[in-house]
Amino acid sequence: MKKKLIEQITSSIAVILLFLMTFTGITFFADLFFNWDLFPPNVETFLGFIMISGLIIIISSVMINIMINISIIATNSEKNNK
């Protein structure tokens, strides 16, 4: 796969998951803060698991983007120095 394509895919995944995690997090914390009890305890546990999993995927996507961008910068630097 090309570096640019991997970068676009991981960036898209990170942005989409960040949006979903923000929406879920706001709903989850509003449920806790206002004691709405919107979700049964099993669902709250599952949402917590999903949020942690999403956070791990977002961090991994950002790390992949950083590594790819450093590689692209190094490649472009070599081309410019020749």
C-alpha positions as CSV (number, residue, x, y, z in Angstrom):
1,M,0.0,0.0,0.0
2,K,1.1,3.5,-0.6
3,K,1.9,5.8,2.3
4,K,-0.6,8.4,1.3
5,L,-3.4,5.9,1.2
6,I,-2.6,4.5,4.6
7,E,-2.4,8.0,6.0
8,Q,-5.8,8.9,4.5
9,I,-7.4,5.7,5.9
10,T,-6.0,6.1,9.4
11,S,-6.9,9.8,9.5
12,S,-10.4,9.0,8.4
13,I,-10.7,6.3,11.0
14,A,-9.4,8.6,13.8
15,V,-11.7,11.5,12.9
16,I,-14.8,9.3,12.6
17,L,-14.1,7.5,15.9
18,L,-13.3,10.7,17.6
19,F,-16.6,12.1,16.6
20,L,-18.5,9.0,17.7
21,M,-16.5,8.9,21.0
22,T,-17.3,12.5,21.7
23,F,-21.0,12.0,21.2
24,T,-21.0,8.8,23.2
25,G,-18.9,10.4,26.0
26,I,-21.2,13.4,26.3
27,T,-24.3,11.2,26.5
28,F,-22.5,8.9,29.0
29,F,-21.4,11.7,31.2
30,A,-24.8,13.5,31.0
31,D,-26.4,10.2,32.1
32,L,-24.0,10.0,35.1
33,F,-24.2,13.7,36.0
34,F,-28.0,14.2,35.8
35,N,-28.7,10.6,37.1
36,W,-31.0,10.0,34.2
37,D,-30.3,6.3,34.2
38,L,-30.8,6.1,30.5
39,F,-28.8,2.9,30.2
40,P,-29.0,-0.3,32.2
41,P,-25.7,-1.2,34.1
42,N,-24.8,-3.8,31.5
43,V,-25.1,-1.2,28.6
44,E,-23.1,1.3,30.6
45,T,-20.3,-1.2,31.1
46,F,-20.4,-2.0,27.4
47,L,-20.3,1.7,26.4
48,G,-17.3,2.2,28.7
49,F,-15.6,-0.7,27.0
50,I,-16.4,0.7,23.5
51,M,-15.1,4.1,24.6
52,I,-11.8,2.7,25.8
53,S,-11.4,0.5,22.7
54,G,-12.1,3.6,20.5
55,L,-9.5,5.6,22.4
56,I,-6.9,2.9,21.8
57,I,-7.7,2.8,18.1
58,I,-7.6,6.6,17.8
59,I,-4.2,6.7,19.6
60,S,-2.9,3.9,17.3
61,S,-4.2,5.8,14.2
62,V,-2.4,9.0,15.3
63,M,0.8,7.1,15.9
64,I,0.6,5.5,12.5
65,N,0.1,8.9,10.9
66,I,3.0,10.4,12.8
67,M,5.3,7.5,11.7
68,I,4.2,7.8,8.1
69,N,4.6,11.6,8.1
70,I,8.1,11.4,9.5
71,S,8.9,8.9,6.8
72,I,7.5,11.2,4.1
73,I,9.4,14.1,5.5
74,A,12.7,12.1,5.5
75,T,12.1,11.0,1.9
76,N,11.3,14.5,0.7
77,S,14.4,15.8,2.6
78,E,16.6,13.3,0.9
79,K,15.2,14.3,-2.5
80,N,15.7,18.0,-1.8
81,N,19.3,17.5,-0.6
82,K,20.4,15.7,-3.8
